[in-house]
Amino acid sequence: MWGINRTETVTLKHRTMAILFDWYEVPKPSDKQEGEKTLHPRIKLNGSTGTDVLRRRIQSRCSLTETDVSAVLDALSHVMGEELAEGRQVHLDGIGYFYPCLTCTEPVTVDTKRKSTKVKLKSIKFRADQALKTEFGVLKVQCLKGDLSFKKITNEEIDRRLENYFRTHQFLRRTDFQSLCGMVRSTAMRHIRRLRDEGKLENMGGLMQPIYVPGKGYYGNN
């Protein structure tokens, strides 16, 4: 089996198995604006695969029935949850490592009282085993855009996209804004702060899990 260090670019067909991606510019700090801009690939997922599909595919490769597979996956979820909840890293051979990551519910300083009560679970991180990476074989990729003429989106265009977005959506998350405007996280956060300062967006969620809605007089909120 080929290693993952070989990359093959293929043409997009009706039913391609290639990984789709776009190029995006990496924002530079304000004090380092000179020099050639650096590009990085950003994946565009080919959809998602659910438990039912995985269950059937696993059943076809071993002696377990689909019911057995469901029971194993359910038990695995509970056992992993118990181990992670006790602060342990969980390793599945051939898959990878799972480990908990913490965050604060609010800003904490040295003088904050009862600091431990301000801590909560942020996410479960995953680091793949080399065996799982090797399953990729020869990596096939397809760029979605035919040119690299990166035009910086204007504030007016952002307003137009948000206007259209809120016609069919009640709220906006940071990841939604990134997808809507084709931005990386840091650029999206900078524009969201600007829009909040201008009163165009309001945070109706928490500090750590913001949910944005149109401000009064903007994006259909009249």
Secondary structure, DSSP 8 states (H G I E B T S, - for coil): ---TT-EEE----TT--SEEEEEEE----TT---S---EEEEEE------HHHHHHHHHTTSS--HHHHHHHHHHHHHHHHHHHHTT--EEETTTEEEEEEEEESS---TT-SSGGGGEEEEEEEEEE-HHHHHTT-SEEEEES-S--------HHHHHHHHHHHTTT-S-B-HHHHHHHHT--HHHHHHHHHHHHHTTSEEE-S-SSS--EEE-TTBTTB-
